[in-house]
C-alpha cells in the first residue's frame, strides 16, 4: 500500500513540506493513480 507513505507524512506533520516530493514518488510508483 503506497498510500501508507502519505499517512506517515501526515502523522509526522511534514505533509505540507514533503507534499510535492511524496506526490512525485507516488506518481512515479502509481502513474495510474490520481489524487
Secondary structure, DSSP 8 states (H G I E B T S, - for coil): -THHHHHHHHHHT-HHHHHHHHHHHHHHH-TT---
